[in-house]
Amino acid sequence: MKEFKNKTAVVTGAGSGIGRALASRCAEEGMNIAIADVQPARLESLREALATTGARVLCAELDVADAADQQAFARDCIETFGTPALLFNNAGILRVGNAWSHPGGEWERIFSINVLGVVNGINAFLPSMLDRGEPAHIINTGSVGSLVAAPGMAQYTATKMAVRGITETLAYDLAAKGAPIDVSLLCPGPVLTSISDDLLGIEPGDGSSEHLMAGQPGFITAEDCASRVFAAIAERRFWIFTHPFNDYLREKMDAIVRGEYPSYSEVVFDA
């Protein structure tokens, strides 16, 4: 898909970071935008920003883990703008700690958002996209952690590897059906988002552009990330990497083939 004007995009987790940048890029492309976020202040800030561009915007305060709420959001979107051409299942959270340090309730919560949030988005919107029968694109936000593990990231890695499996299988299923719907897995490297604030326990703000990791090597802006995503959509790429991961991935795959015990070597990112 290379033409976006007057088509509809859906973005979850839109209030800050990558989601906010994707929604803003959709507005630049002349799209109608349905945005959802669990943080009302962030959502309102984005709505006001998008309104200045002249974009038509539908807002929903939404916990993506709630399947019924996702279905209601989809109905509102389709009634307002029609079936979306772009679906960004982007909402997610990150928690760190040793693999044995998280109680079961924390595991359930992160899986409900990072994994079921993607599933609920697919279930809510894809039937209408299939019925419409026109070119469309689903982009699920994974992570480098969709492919490789890192210390202290058991919960996040488990969920993002699950998102990878769901996304790959979805691509196979749609291809087997002959549906004109492309699928991508977004695997961001270091992007300036509010996730740093979340890790340090700082209360979420309005999703604006101040970030704790600004100036650190390898980090790109969320806007740069969104530009790379739209370039990948135009090229119909499944894997969307924001940074050059090739050497790191080869090292990991070689270790798997050799049957070696998992080891961790820190990635040196080049933006």
N, C-alpha and C positions, 0 to 999 in steps of 0.2 A: 504494500500500500504506500502510495507516494502522495496522494491527494487527500487532504484532511478537512478542507474548508466546508463548513456547514454540516459536517458529520458530528457524531456524539461520542464523547469519551467519558468513561467512569474511572474515578481514582479513589481508592480507599487509603486511609492513612494520609490524607491529603493536607492536613493542617501544618505540617512542618517537613523539613528535610527534602528527601527525594520526591515524596508525594506532592509537596507544595510546588517544587520546581517542575514536575511533570504537568500539573494542572496549569501552571503559568505558561508553559510551552504550548499546551493545547489551546489556550486562549490566543496566543500569538498566531497559531495556525488557523484561527477563525472557527474553532469548534464550539459546539455546545458542551457544557461540562457539568457532570453530576459528581459532586465531591462529598466524601464522608470522612468523619474523624470522631474519635471518642472524646476529644477535648473541645468543648464549645468555644473557648476563647480563641484557640488557634483556627478553628473553622470560620468564625466570624471575621477574623483578621484577613483570611484568604478571600472570603466572599467580597469584602470591601475592596481588596486589591484587584480582584478580577473584574469587579463592576466598573472600575476605571478604564478597562480595556474595551468595554462595550460587549463583552461576552455574555451569553445567556447562561445562568448558573442555577443549578438545583443543589441545595445543601441538605445533608442529613447527619444529625448527631447519632453515631452508630457504633456499636460494639460488634465487630465483624464475627465474633464468636457466636452471636445469636442468629441462628439460621432464619427464624421467622422475621427478624428485623431486616436481614439482607433481602429476603423475598419481598418485603414491603418496599424497600428502597428500590429494588429492580422494577416493581410495578409503577412506582412514582416516576422513575426515570423514563420508562418506556411510554407511559401516558403523556409525559411532558415533552420529550424530545424524540421519541422513537427508539428503536433498537440501537444499542451502541455499536460503533465500528471499532473502538479501542476499549479494552477492559484491562485496567491496571490493578491487579490484586497485590497491593503494596503494603498494607498495614502489617506491622510487626513490632515485637519488643525484644530486647536483649537483656539477659541477666548473666552474671559471671559468678564463678565459685567452683570449688572442687566437685567432681562428679557425685560424691557421696554427701554433699552438704545441703542439697535441696530437698525439702519435704515433698511428699506426693502432691499436695495441693498446688505447689509452685509448678511442678511438672505439668499438671493438668491445665493450669492457666496459660502457660506459654504455648502448649500444644493447641489449646482452644483458639488462640489468636493467630499464631504463625502458620499452623497447618489447617485447622478447620476454617479459619478465616478465608483461606484460598479456596477450599472445597465449597464453602457456602457461597462465595462469589461466583464460582463456576456454575454451581447448581442454580443460582438465581438468574443468571444472565444468559448462559449458553443456549438453553432451549429456544429462546427468542432469536438468538443469532443464527441458529441452525434453520429455524423456520423461515427466516428472512432470506437465506440463501445467497447473500452477497458477501464480497470480501470483507474480512474483519481480522482482528489480531488480538490475542490475549497475551498479556505480559505479566508473569508471576515474579515477584521479587524474592530471589533466593539470596545467595551470598557466596563468597569464596568458601565459606563453611558448608555449602552444598556439595563440595567436592573434596575438601580436606579438613581435618580436625586440628584443633589447637588447644593448648592447656587452658583449663578454667572455663571452657566453653561447651560443656557437655549438653546442656539444655538447648542452647542456640544451635549447635551443630546438628543435634538429632532432629530438630524441627526443620532446619534448612535442607538437610539431606532428604527428609520426607517430601519437602516441596519440590526438590529436584525429581524424585521418583514420580510424583503426581504429574508434574509438567511434562516429563518425557513421555509418560504413558498417554497423557492427553493428546500430545502431538501424534503418536502412533494411531490412536483411536480415530482422530479426525481425518488423518490421511487415509486410513482404511475405509472410511465412510465417503471419501471424496469431497469432504466439506471444504469450502473456500476460506477456511479460517486458519491463519497462521498462529503459531505459539512460540513464545520466547521465554527463556529463563534469564532474568537479570541477576548477574553476579557482581555486585559492586565491591570495589576495593575501598580504600580510605576516602570517604566523602564527608564533607563538613555538614553534619546534621546534629540535631538535638540529642542524639543517642549518647553523646559524651556527657551532657547534662544529666541524663537519666542514670548513667553509671555512677556519677558522683553525687547523686541524690539531690540535685538542684531542681526546684519546682519548675514545671514547664511554663514557658512564656507564650508568646503569640506566634511563634514559628518564624520570627524575623531572622535577619542575616548574621547576628553575632554568634560566634561559635568558639568553644574553648580551645579547639585544636587548630585554629587558623594560624598559618605560618609554618606548620609542621611539614616536613618533607613528605612528598608522595600524595598529600591530600589534594583533592580537587573539589570544586564547588558543586553544590547540588544542581546548579544550572548547567555546568559542564556535563554532569552525568546525564541530565535530561537530553541534551543535544546528542550525546552518544547513543542514547536509547532510540531517539527518532531516526538517526542514521541507520541503526540496525533494523528498525521496522521497515524502512524504505528498501533495505537490501534483503529482507525476509530471513534474517539470521535467527537461528534458534538460541545459540549461546550469545549472551551480551555481556562481555567483560569490559569494565571501565578502565582496567589497567592491564599491562602485559604480564600475564600469569604463566606463559608457556614454560619457562625453565622450571618453575616451582611445580607445575603439574606433571612435567616429565619426570622430575625427581620422585614425586609421589607414586606415579604409575610404575616406574622402574622398581621401586621398593616393593610394591604389591606383587609384581611378576616374580621377583626374587623371593617372596615369602618372608620378608624381613619384619622384625618387630617394629611397630610404629615408632617413628622418631619425629622430632619437630625441629625444623629449621626456619627461623624467622624470615618472612618474605621482605625483601627490599623492594618497595614499590617505586616505580617511575611513572609519574603522572603523564 
